[in-house]
């Protein structure tokens, strides 16, 4: 059994920040459970483009509101607490946070925690042995 709190992750290597976002990686590939689980915060009035070519991501918005644009087909979605989106086709997407957004995210395959978005918003596919 694994039990963790976001407060114990804060300030560790599982607490990753970039311009306008922060990701607390609660479960990672090294935990050996087949997915990773993150709490991600996107700051208000910021825009981010992502393209997870190597991962499927499910996102559940629990605070804030914004807009999600599917850059592959031009469809735009309004997001508010209780919204969920699933990037099951590796869609390129743009997220605009009108207010500070807090979301819970699941990645498959799991991320290792060492990934950094490249210039296209992509995480590389990294492998790690279970702890």
N, CA, C and O atoms as a GROMACS GRO file, in nm:
protein
  524
    1UNK      N    1   0.084  -0.118   0.000
    1UNK     CA    2   0.000   0.000   0.000
    1UNK      C    3   0.089   0.124   0.000
    1UNK      O    4   0.190   0.130   0.070
    2UNK      N    5   0.050   0.221  -0.080
    2UNK     CA    6   0.121   0.349  -0.085
    2UNK      C    7   0.027   0.457  -0.034
    2UNK      O    8  -0.086   0.468  -0.079
    3UNK      N    9   0.074   0.536   0.061
    3UNK     CA   10  -0.002   0.650   0.111
    3UNK      C   11   0.090   0.771   0.106
    3UNK      O   12   0.198   0.770   0.164
    4UNK      N   13   0.046   0.876   0.036
    4UNK     CA   14   0.125   0.999   0.024
    4UNK      C   15   0.032   1.118   0.036
    4UNK      O   16  -0.087   1.109   0.008
    5UNK      N   17   0.089   1.230   0.078
    5UNK     CA   18   0.014   1.355   0.079
    5UNK      C   19   0.086   1.455  -0.011
    5UNK      O   20   0.208   1.446  -0.031
    6UNK      N   21   0.011   1.550  -0.064
    6UNK     CA   22   0.075   1.653  -0.146
    6UNK      C   23   0.167   1.738  -0.061
    6UNK      O   24   0.265   1.791  -0.113
    7UNK      N   25   0.140   1.753   0.068
    7UNK     CA   26   0.229   1.834   0.152
    7UNK      C   27   0.366   1.767   0.166
    7UNK      O   28   0.466   1.838   0.173
    8UNK      N   29   0.373   1.635   0.171
    8UNK     CA   30   0.504   1.571   0.182
    8UNK      C   31   0.580   1.570   0.049
    8UNK      O   32   0.702   1.555   0.048
    9UNK      N   33   0.508   1.586  -0.062
    9UNK     CA   34   0.572   1.592  -0.194
    9UNK      C   35   0.626   1.732  -0.223
    9UNK      O   36   0.725   1.748  -0.294
   10UNK      N   37   0.562   1.834  -0.166
   10UNK     CA   38   0.600   1.974  -0.191
   10UNK      C   39   0.748   1.995  -0.161
   10UNK      O   40   0.797   1.962  -0.054
   11UNK      N   41   0.818   2.052  -0.260
   11UNK     CA   42   0.960   2.083  -0.243
   11UNK      C   43   1.054   1.968  -0.270
   11UNK      O   44   1.175   1.983  -0.253
   12UNK      N   45   1.002   1.852  -0.312
   12UNK     CA   46   1.087   1.738  -0.345
   12UNK      C   47   1.102   1.728  -0.497
   12UNK      O   48   1.050   1.812  -0.570
   13UNK      N   49   1.172   1.626  -0.544
   13UNK     CA   50   1.187   1.606  -0.688
   13UNK      C   51   1.056   1.565  -0.754
   13UNK      O   52   1.048   1.562  -0.877
   14UNK      N   53   0.952   1.532  -0.677
   14UNK     CA   54   0.819   1.502  -0.730
   14UNK      C   55   0.736   1.628  -0.752
   14UNK      O   56   0.625   1.621  -0.805
   15UNK      N   57   0.787   1.742  -0.712
   15UNK     CA   58   0.719   1.872  -0.724
   15UNK      C   59   0.789   1.949  -0.836
   15UNK      O   60   0.895   2.009  -0.815
   16UNK      N   61   0.729   1.947  -0.954
   16UNK     CA   62   0.793   2.000  -1.075
   16UNK      C   63   0.720   2.126  -1.120
   16UNK      O   64   0.597   2.127  -1.128
   17UNK      N   65   0.796   2.231  -1.150
   17UNK     CA   66   0.735   2.357  -1.194
   17UNK      C   67   0.790   2.400  -1.328
   17UNK      O   68   0.906   2.374  -1.362
   18UNK      N   69   0.705   2.466  -1.405
   18UNK     CA   70   0.743   2.529  -1.530
   18UNK      C   71   0.677   2.665  -1.535
   18UNK      O   72   0.609   2.704  -1.440
   19UNK      N   73   0.695   2.737  -1.643
   19UNK     CA   74   0.633   2.869  -1.654
   19UNK      C   75   0.480   2.861  -1.650
   19UNK      O   76   0.419   2.814  -1.746
   20UNK      N   77   0.420   2.905  -1.542
   20UNK     CA   78   0.275   2.909  -1.531
   20UNK      C   79   0.208   2.780  -1.489
   20UNK      O   80   0.085   2.773  -1.488
   21UNK      N   81   0.284   2.676  -1.454
   21UNK     CA   82   0.225   2.549  -1.411
   21UNK      C   83   0.311   2.482  -1.305
   21UNK      O   84   0.430   2.511  -1.290
   22UNK      N   85   0.246   2.392  -1.231
   22UNK     CA   86   0.316   2.314  -1.130
   22UNK      C   87   0.251   2.177  -1.125
   22UNK      O   88   0.128   2.166  -1.129
   23UNK      N   89   0.332   2.073  -1.116
   23UNK     CA   90   0.282   1.936  -1.114
   23UNK      C   91   0.340   1.862  -0.994
   23UNK      O   92   0.462   1.848  -0.982
   24UNK      N   93   0.253   1.816  -0.906
   24UNK     CA   94   0.295   1.734  -0.793
   24UNK      C   95   0.266   1.590  -0.832
   24UNK      O   96   0.151   1.548  -0.842
   25UNK      N   97   0.374   1.515  -0.854
   25UNK     CA   98   0.366   1.378  -0.905
   25UNK      C   99   0.351   1.281  -0.788
   25UNK      O  100   0.449   1.244  -0.723
   26UNK      N  101   0.229   1.242  -0.762
   26UNK     CA  102   0.196   1.163  -0.645
   26UNK      C  103   0.233   1.016  -0.664
   26UNK      O  104   0.287   0.953  -0.573
   27UNK      N  105   0.205   0.963  -0.782
   27UNK     CA  106   0.241   0.825  -0.819
   27UNK      C  107   0.320   0.833  -0.948
   27UNK      O  108   0.278   0.898  -1.043
   28UNK      N  109   0.435   0.765  -0.952
   28UNK     CA  110   0.523   0.766  -1.070
   28UNK      C  111   0.553   0.624  -1.117
   28UNK      O  112   0.518   0.527  -1.050
   29UNK      N  113   0.617   0.613  -1.231
   29UNK     CA  114   0.650   0.482  -1.289
   29UNK      C  115   0.725   0.394  -1.190
   29UNK      O  116   0.701   0.273  -1.184
   30UNK      N  117   0.815   0.453  -1.113
   30UNK     CA  118   0.894   0.376  -1.016
   30UNK      C  119   0.811   0.310  -0.908
   30UNK      O  120   0.860   0.221  -0.838
   31UNK      N  121   0.686   0.353  -0.893
   31UNK     CA  122   0.598   0.289  -0.795
   31UNK      C  123   0.544   0.156  -0.847
   31UNK      O  124   0.488   0.078  -0.770
   32UNK      N  125   0.561   0.130  -0.977
   32UNK     CA  126   0.530   0.000  -1.035
   32UNK      C  127   0.383  -0.038  -1.045
   32UNK      O  128   0.350  -0.156  -1.039
   33UNK      N  129   0.294   0.062  -1.060
   33UNK     CA  130   0.151   0.030  -1.065
   33UNK      C  131   0.089   0.048  -1.204
   33UNK      O  132  -0.030   0.024  -1.221
   34UNK      N  133   0.168   0.089  -1.304
   34UNK     CA  134   0.118   0.095  -1.442
   34UNK      C  135   0.058   0.227  -1.485
   34UNK      O  136   0.014   0.239  -1.599
   35UNK      N  137   0.054   0.327  -1.397
   35UNK     CA  138   0.006   0.460  -1.432
   35UNK      C  139   0.075   0.560  -1.340
   35UNK      O  140   0.132   0.521  -1.238
   36UNK      N  141   0.069   0.688  -1.377
   36UNK     CA  142   0.114   0.792  -1.284
   36UNK      C  143  -0.004   0.883  -1.257
   36UNK      O  144  -0.096   0.894  -1.338
   37UNK      N  145   0.000   0.949  -1.140
   37UNK     CA  146  -0.110   1.030  -1.091
   37UNK      C  147  -0.053   1.161  -1.038
   37UNK      O  148   0.038   1.161  -0.955
   38UNK      N  149  -0.106   1.272  -1.087
   38UNK     CA  150  -0.049   1.403  -1.056
   38UNK      C  151  -0.158   1.501  -1.015
   38UNK      O  152  -0.272   1.490  -1.059
   39UNK      N  153  -0.121   1.596  -0.932
   39UNK     CA  154  -0.202   1.716  -0.909
   39UNK      C  155  -0.132   1.828  -0.984
   39UNK      O  156  -0.017   1.862  -0.954
   40UNK      N  157  -0.199   1.886  -1.081
   40UNK     CA  158  -0.141   1.991  -1.164
   40UNK      C  159  -0.216   2.121  -1.143
   40UNK      O  160  -0.339   2.123  -1.140
   41UNK      N  161  -0.141   2.229  -1.129
   41UNK     CA  162  -0.198   2.362  -1.115
   41UNK      C  163  -0.153   2.447  -1.233
   41UNK      O  164  -0.034   2.451  -1.264
   42UNK      N  165  -0.247   2.513  -1.297
   42UNK     CA  166  -0.219   2.603  -1.408
   42UNK      C  167  -0.259   2.744  -1.361
   42UNK      O  168  -0.371   2.764  -1.316
   43UNK      N  169  -0.168   2.838  -1.371
   43UNK     CA  170  -0.193   2.974  -1.322
   43UNK      C  171  -0.290   3.049  -1.413
   43UNK      O  172  -0.295   3.025  -1.534
   44UNK      N  173  -0.366   3.140  -1.353
   44UNK     CA  174  -0.465   3.220  -1.426
   44UNK      C  175  -0.400   3.299  -1.539
   44UNK      O  176  -0.285   3.342  -1.529
   45UNK      N  177  -0.475   3.316  -1.646
   45UNK     CA  178  -0.435   3.397  -1.762
   45UNK      C  179  -0.310   3.344  -1.832
   45UNK      O  180  -0.235   3.422  -1.890
   46UNK      N  181  -0.288   3.213  -1.825
   46UNK     CA  182  -0.176   3.153  -1.896
   46UNK      C  183  -0.227   3.058  -2.004
   46UNK      O  184  -0.337   3.004  -1.993
   47UNK      N  185  -0.146   3.040  -2.107
   47UNK     CA  186  -0.178   2.952  -2.219
   47UNK      C  187  -0.067   2.850  -2.233
   47UNK      O  188   0.051   2.885  -2.226
   48UNK      N  189  -0.104   2.724  -2.252
   48UNK     CA  190  -0.006   2.616  -2.262
   48UNK      C  191  -0.045   2.523  -2.376
   48UNK      O  192  -0.161   2.486  -2.391
   49UNK      N  193   0.055   2.485  -2.457
   49UNK     CA  194   0.032   2.386  -2.563
   49UNK      C  195   0.105   2.258  -2.526
   49UNK      O  196   0.222   2.260  -2.489
   50UNK      N  197   0.033   2.147  -2.537
   50UNK     CA  198   0.087   2.016  -2.504
   50UNK      C  199   0.055   1.917  -2.615
   50UNK      O  200  -0.043   1.933  -2.689
   51UNK      N  201   0.138   1.815  -2.625
   51UNK     CA  202   0.114   1.708  -2.721
   51UNK      C  203   0.180   1.582  -2.665
   51UNK      O  204   0.299   1.558  -2.685
   52UNK      N  205   0.102   1.504  -2.596
   52UNK     CA  206   0.155   1.381  -2.536
   52UNK      C  207   0.152   1.270  -2.639
   52UNK      O  208   0.059   1.190  -2.642
   53UNK      N  209   0.255   1.264  -2.723
   53UNK     CA  210   0.263   1.165  -2.829
   53UNK      C  211   0.284   1.024  -2.776
   53UNK      O  212   0.249   0.927  -2.842
   54UNK      N  213   0.341   1.013  -2.656
   54UNK     CA  214   0.379   0.884  -2.600
   54UNK      C  215   0.294   0.841  -2.481
   54UNK      O  216   0.320   0.737  -2.421
   55UNK      N  217   0.193   0.919  -2.447
   55UNK     CA  218   0.112   0.892  -2.329
   55UNK      C  219  -0.036   0.920  -2.356
   55UNK      O  220  -0.070   1.005  -2.438
   56UNK      N  221  -0.120   0.848  -2.286
   56UNK     CA  222  -0.262   0.880  -2.278
   56UNK      C  223  -0.279   0.954  -2.147
   56UNK      O  224  -0.224   0.912  -2.045
   57UNK      N  225  -0.354   1.064  -2.148
   57UNK     CA  226  -0.375   1.140  -2.025
   57UNK      C  227  -0.524   1.162  -2.003
   57UNK      O  228  -0.598   1.197  -2.095
   58UNK      N  229  -0.568   1.140  -1.878
   58UNK     CA  230  -0.703   1.176  -1.834
   58UNK      C  231  -0.688   1.289  -1.734
   58UNK      O  232  -0.602   1.284  -1.645
   59UNK      N  233  -0.772   1.391  -1.747
   59UNK     CA  234  -0.765   1.510  -1.661
   59UNK      C  235  -0.903   1.538  -1.604
   59UNK      O  236  -1.002   1.541  -1.677
   60UNK      N  237  -0.908   1.559  -1.474
   60UNK     CA  238  -1.032   1.596  -1.407
   60UNK      C  239  -1.009   1.730  -1.339
   60UNK      O  240  -0.926   1.741  -1.249
   61UNK      N  241  -1.082   1.832  -1.383
   61UNK     CA  242  -1.068   1.966  -1.329
   61UNK      C  243  -1.149   1.977  -1.200
   61UNK      O  244  -1.270   1.950  -1.199
   62UNK      N  245  -1.082   2.017  -1.090
   62UNK     CA  246  -1.152   2.027  -0.963
   62UNK      C  247  -1.164   2.171  -0.914
   62UNK      O  248  -1.245   2.199  -0.825
   63UNK      N  249  -1.085   2.263  -0.970
   63UNK     CA  250  -1.096   2.405  -0.936
   63UNK      C  251  -1.062   2.489  -1.057
   63UNK      O  252  -0.974   2.452  -1.136
   64UNK      N  253  -1.131   2.602  -1.074
   64UNK     CA  254  -1.100   2.698  -1.179
   64UNK      C  255  -1.178   2.674  -1.306
   64UNK      O  256  -1.261   2.583  -1.314
   65UNK      N  257  -1.150   2.758  -1.406
   65UNK     CA  258  -1.215   2.741  -1.535
   65UNK      C  259  -1.126   2.791  -1.646
   65UNK      O  260  -1.036   2.873  -1.626
   66UNK      N  261  -1.153   2.740  -1.766
   66UNK     CA  262  -1.073   2.777  -1.881
   66UNK      C  263  -1.127   2.714  -2.007
   66UNK      O  264  -1.242   2.670  -2.013
   67UNK      N  265  -1.042   2.711  -2.109
   67UNK     CA  266  -1.079   2.660  -2.240
   67UNK      C  267  -0.975   2.559  -2.285
   67UNK      O  268  -0.855   2.579  -2.268
   68UNK      N  269  -1.023   2.450  -2.343
   68UNK     CA  270  -0.938   2.347  -2.402
   68UNK      C  271  -0.964   2.348  -2.552
   68UNK      O  272  -1.078   2.334  -2.595
   69UNK      N  273  -0.858   2.362  -2.632
   69UNK     CA  274  -0.871   2.358  -2.778
   69UNK      C  275  -0.799   2.234  -2.830
   69UNK      O  276  -0.681   2.213  -2.801
   70UNK      N  277  -0.870   2.154  -2.908
   70UNK     CA  278  -0.811   2.040  -2.977
   70UNK      C  279  -0.747   2.096  -3.104
   70UNK      O  280  -0.818   2.137  -3.196
   71UNK      N  281  -0.615   2.097  -3.108
   71UNK     CA  282  -0.544   2.157  -3.222
   71UNK      C  283  -0.544   2.068  -3.345
   71UNK      O  284  -0.503   2.110  -3.452
   72UNK      N  285  -0.589   1.943  -3.330
   72UNK     CA  286  -0.598   1.852  -3.444
   72UNK      C  287  -0.725   1.873  -3.525
   72UNK      O  288  -0.726   1.849  -3.646
   73UNK      N  289  -0.834   1.918  -3.459
   73UNK     CA  290  -0.959   1.934  -3.532
   73UNK      C  291  -1.026   2.070  -3.513
   73UNK      O  292  -1.131   2.096  -3.572
   74UNK      N  293  -0.967   2.159  -3.431
   74UNK     CA  294  -1.020   2.293  -3.413
   74UNK      C  295  -1.137   2.306  -3.318
   74UNK      O  296  -1.192   2.415  -3.303
   75UNK      N  297  -1.178   2.197  -3.254
   75UNK     CA  298  -1.290   2.202  -3.160
   75UNK      C  299  -1.241   2.258  -3.026
   75UNK      O  300  -1.132   2.225  -2.979
   76UNK      N  301  -1.325   2.346  -2.967
   76UNK     CA  302  -1.293   2.408  -2.840
   76UNK      C  303  -1.396   2.367  -2.736
   76UNK      O  304  -1.515   2.355  -2.765
   77UNK      N  305  -1.349   2.345  -2.614
   77UNK     CA  306  -1.435   2.302  -2.504
   77UNK      C  307  -1.418   2.397  -2.386
   77UNK      O  308  -1.307   2.439  -2.354
   78UNK      N  309  -1.528   2.432  -2.321
   78UNK     CA  310  -1.524   2.510  -2.198
   78UNK      C  311  -1.505   2.414  -2.082
   78UNK      O  312  -1.570   2.310  -2.075
   79UNK      N  313  -1.415   2.450  -1.990
   79UNK     CA  314  -1.386   2.365  -1.876
   79UNK      C  315  -1.422   2.438  -1.746
   79UNK      O  316  -1.396   2.557  -1.732
   80UNK      N  317  -1.482   2.365  -1.653
   80UNK     CA  318  -1.518   2.415  -1.522
   80UNK      C  319  -1.505   2.298  -1.424
   80UNK      O  320  -1.489   2.184  -1.467
   81UNK      N  321  -1.512   2.324  -1.293
   81UNK     CA  322  -1.502   2.213  -1.198
   81UNK      C  323  -1.599   2.100  -1.234
   81UNK      O  324  -1.717   2.123  -1.261
   82UNK      N  325  -1.546   1.979  -1.232
   82UNK     CA  326  -1.624   1.862  -1.270
   82UNK      C  327  -1.603   1.819  -1.413
   82UNK      O  328  -1.647   1.711  -1.452
   83UNK      N  329  -1.535   1.902  -1.494
   83UNK     CA  330  -1.504   1.863  -1.632
   83UNK      C  331  -1.392   1.760  -1.632
   83UNK      O  332  -1.299   1.766  -1.552
   84UNK      N  333  -1.403   1.664  -1.725
   84UNK     CA  334  -1.298   1.566  -1.746
   84UNK      C  335  -1.269   1.562  -1.895
   84UNK      O  336  -1.361   1.566  -1.977
   85UNK      N  337  -1.140   1.555  -1.930
   85UNK     CA  338  -1.108   1.528  -2.069
   85UNK      C  339  -1.004   1.418  -2.075
   85UNK      O  340  -0.918   1.406  -1.988
   86UNK      N  341  -1.014   1.338  -2.181
   86UNK     CA  342  -0.928   1.223  -2.201
   86UNK      C  343  -0.860   1.238  -2.336
   86UNK      O  344  -0.926   1.244  -2.440
   87UNK      N  345  -0.730   1.244  -2.334
   87UNK     CA  346  -0.651   1.256  -2.457
   87UNK      C  347  -0.615   1.116  -2.504
   87UNK      O  348  -0.500   1.072  -2.495
   88UNK      N  349  -0.717   1.046  -2.554
   88UNK     CA  350  -0.700   0.906  -2.591
   88UNK      C  351  -0.647   0.887  -2.732
   88UNK      O  352  -0.622   0.774  -2.774
   89UNK      N  353  -0.631   0.997  -2.807
   89UNK     CA  354  -0.577   0.990  -2.942
   89UNK      C  355  -0.450   1.072  -2.956
   89UNK      O  356  -0.412   1.111  -3.067
   90UNK      N  357  -0.383   1.097  -2.845
   90UNK     CA  358  -0.258   1.175  -2.845
   90UNK      C  359  -0.277   1.312  -2.910
   90UNK      O  360  -0.190   1.360  -2.983
   91UNK      N  361  -0.392   1.376  -2.883
   91UNK     CA  362  -0.425   1.503  -2.946
   91UNK      C  363  -0.332   1.616  -2.902
   91UNK      O  364  -0.298   1.628  -2.784
   92UNK      N  365  -0.292   1.698  -2.998
   92UNK     CA  366  -0.224   1.825  -2.967
   92UNK      C  367  -0.333   1.916  -2.912
   92UNK      O  368  -0.442   1.924  -2.968
   93UNK      N  369  -0.303   1.984  -2.801
   93UNK     CA  370  -0.406   2.067  -2.740
   93UNK      C  371  -0.348   2.192  -2.676
   93UNK      O  372  -0.231   2.197  -2.638
   94UNK      N  373  -0.434   2.292  -2.664
   94UNK     CA  374  -0.398   2.419  -2.601
   94UNK      C  375  -0.494   2.442  -2.485
   94UNK      O  376  -0.615   2.427  -2.499
   95UNK      N  377  -0.438   2.477  -2.370
   95UNK     CA  378  -0.516   2.503  -2.251
   95UNK      C  379  -0.500   2.649  -2.212
   95UNK      O  380  -0.388   2.696  -2.194
   96UNK      N  381  -0.612   2.720  -2.200
   96UNK     CA  382  -0.611   2.859  -2.152
   96UNK      C  383  -0.683   2.862  -2.019
   96UNK      O  384  -0.800   2.824  -2.010
   97UNK      N  385  -0.613   2.907  -1.915
   97UNK     CA  386  -0.672   2.916  -1.782
   97UNK      C  387  -0.723   3.058  -1.758
   97UNK      O  388  -0.645   3.152  -1.748
   98UNK      N  389  -0.854   3.072  -1.751
   98UNK     CA  390  -0.911   3.204  -1.717
   98UNK      C  391  -0.882   3.236  -1.571
   98UNK      O  392  -0.844   3.347  -1.537
   99UNK      N  393  -0.902   3.135  -1.486
   99UNK     CA  394  -0.869   3.146  -1.344
   99UNK      C  395  -0.770   3.036  -1.313
   99UNK      O  396  -0.746   2.947  -1.395
  100UNK      N  397  -0.713   3.040  -1.196
  100UNK     CA  398  -0.619   2.935  -1.154
  100UNK      C  399  -0.694   2.802  -1.157
  100UNK      O  400  -0.801   2.788  -1.097
  101UNK      N  401  -0.636   2.704  -1.227
  101UNK     CA  402  -0.699   2.573  -1.243
  101UNK      C  403  -0.619   2.468  -1.166
  101UNK      O  404  -0.496   2.464  -1.172
  102UNK      N  405  -0.690   2.383  -1.094
  102UNK     CA  406  -0.627   2.270  -1.026
  102UNK      C  407  -0.694   2.144  -1.078
  102UNK      O  408  -0.817   2.134  -1.079
  103UNK      N  409  -0.612   2.049  -1.120
  103UNK     CA  410  -0.666   1.928  -1.182
  103UNK      C  411  -0.589   1.805  -1.137
  103UNK      O  412  -0.473   1.814  -1.096
  104UNK      N  413  -0.655   1.693  -1.144
  104UNK     CA  414  -0.594   1.564  -1.114
  104UNK      C  415  -0.576   1.491  -1.247
  104UNK      O  416  -0.670   1.482  -1.327
  105UNK      N  417  -0.455   1.441  -1.270
  105UNK     CA  418  -0.419   1.384  -1.400
  105UNK      C  419  -0.365   1.242  -1.384
  105UNK      O  420  -0.292   1.213  -1.289
  106UNK      N  421  -0.402   1.155  -1.477
  106UNK     CA  422  -0.352   1.018  -1.482
  106UNK      C  423  -0.284   0.998  -1.616
  106UNK      O  424  -0.341   1.032  -1.720
  107UNK      N  425  -0.162   0.944  -1.615
  107UNK     CA  426  -0.088   0.915  -1.738
  107UNK      C  427  -0.065   0.765  -1.751
  107UNK      O  428  -0.034   0.696  -1.654
  108UNK      N  429  -0.080   0.716  -1.875
  108UNK     CA  430  -0.047   0.580  -1.910
  108UNK      C  431   0.023   0.582  -2.045
  108UNK      O  432  -0.034   0.636  -2.139
  109UNK      N  433   0.141   0.527  -2.061
  109UNK     CA  434   0.220   0.469  -1.954
  109UNK      C  435   0.259   0.575  -1.851
  109UNK      O  436   0.254   0.695  -1.879
  110UNK      N  437   0.298   0.531  -1.732
  110UNK     CA  438   0.331   0.627  -1.628
  110UNK      C  439   0.455   0.708  -1.663
  110UNK      O  440   0.545   0.660  -1.731
  111UNK      N  441   0.458   0.831  -1.615
  111UNK     CA  442   0.580   0.911  -1.631
  111UNK      C  443   0.676   0.877  -1.518
  111UNK      O  444   0.635   0.831  -1.412
  112UNK      N  445   0.803   0.902  -1.542
  112UNK     CA  446   0.906   0.872  -1.442
  112UNK      C  447   0.923   0.986  -1.343
  112UNK      O  448   0.975   0.966  -1.233
  113UNK      N  449   0.881   1.104  -1.382
  113UNK     CA  450   0.903   1.223  -1.299
  113UNK      C  451   1.017   1.307  -1.350
  113UNK      O  452   1.036   1.420  -1.305
  114UNK      N  453   1.096   1.253  -1.443
  114UNK     CA  454   1.211   1.324  -1.497
  114UNK      C  455   1.182   1.390  -1.632
  114UNK      O  456   1.268   1.460  -1.686
  115UNK      N  457   1.063   1.367  -1.687
  115UNK     CA  458   1.029   1.422  -1.818
  115UNK      C  459   1.020   1.574  -1.812
  115UNK      O  460   0.980   1.633  -1.711
  116UNK      N  461   1.059   1.635  -1.922
  116UNK     CA  462   1.046   1.780  -1.941
  116UNK      C  463   0.979   1.800  -2.077
  116UNK      O  464   1.016   1.735  -2.174
  117UNK      N  465   0.880   1.891  -2.083
  117UNK     CA  466   0.816   1.919  -2.211
  117UNK      C  467   0.919   1.972  -2.309
  117UNK      O  468   0.998   2.061  -2.275
  118UNK      N  469   0.921   1.919  -2.431
  118UNK     CA  470   1.009   1.975  -2.532
  118UNK      C  471   0.943   2.095  -2.599
  118UNK      O  472   0.838   2.140  -2.554
  119UNK      N  473   1.002   2.146  -2.705
  119UNK     CA  474   0.950   2.266  -2.772
  119UNK      C  475   0.811   2.247  -2.831
  119UNK      O  476   0.743   2.345  -2.862
  120UNK      N  477   0.768   2.120  -2.847
  120UNK     CA  478   0.634   2.090  -2.900
  120UNK      C  479   0.536   2.048  -2.790
  120UNK      O  480   0.425   2.006  -2.819
  121UNK      N  481   0.578   2.060  -2.663
  121UNK     CA  482   0.491   2.021  -2.553
  121UNK      C  483   0.486   1.871  -2.530
  121UNK      O  484   0.394   1.822  -2.464
  122UNK      N  485   0.583   1.797  -2.583
  122UNK     CA  486   0.584   1.651  -2.577
  122UNK      C  487   0.672   1.604  -2.461
  122UNK      O  488   0.778   1.660  -2.436
  123UNK      N  489   0.626   1.501  -2.390
  123UNK     CA  490   0.709   1.426  -2.295
  123UNK      C  491   0.772   1.311  -2.371
  123UNK      O  492   0.703   1.244  -2.447
  124UNK      N  493   0.901   1.286  -2.354
  124UNK     CA  494   0.961   1.167  -2.416
  124UNK      C  495   0.910   1.042  -2.344
  124UNK      O  496   0.862   1.049  -2.231
  125UNK      N  497   0.920   0.929  -2.411
  125UNK     CA  498   0.886   0.802  -2.348
  125UNK      C  499   1.010   0.753  -2.275
  125UNK      O  500   1.107   0.711  -2.338
  126UNK      N  501   1.008   0.758  -2.143
  126UNK     CA  502   1.120   0.713  -2.060
  126UNK      C  503   1.078   0.588  -1.985
  126UNK      O  504   0.962   0.572  -1.948
  127UNK      N  505   1.172   0.499  -1.963
  127UNK     CA  506   1.144   0.378  -1.886
  127UNK      C  507   1.223   0.383  -1.757
  127UNK      O  508   1.332   0.439  -1.752
  128UNK      N  509   1.167   0.325  -1.653
  128UNK     CA  510   1.234   0.319  -1.524
  128UNK      C  511   1.194   0.189  -1.456
  128UNK      O  512   1.081   0.143  -1.471
  129UNK      N  513   1.287   0.131  -1.382
  129UNK     CA  514   1.255   0.011  -1.307
  129UNK      C  515   1.174   0.049  -1.183
  129UNK      O  516   1.192   0.157  -1.127
  130UNK      N  517   1.084  -0.039  -1.142
  130UNK     CA  518   1.004  -0.015  -1.022
  130UNK      C  519   1.094  -0.009  -0.900
  130UNK      O  520   1.194  -0.081  -0.891
  131UNK      N  521   1.058   0.079  -0.805
  131UNK     CA  522   1.134   0.090  -0.679
  131UNK      C  523   1.118  -0.034  -0.594
  131UNK      O  524   1.174  -0.041  -0.485
   0.00000   0.00000   0.00000
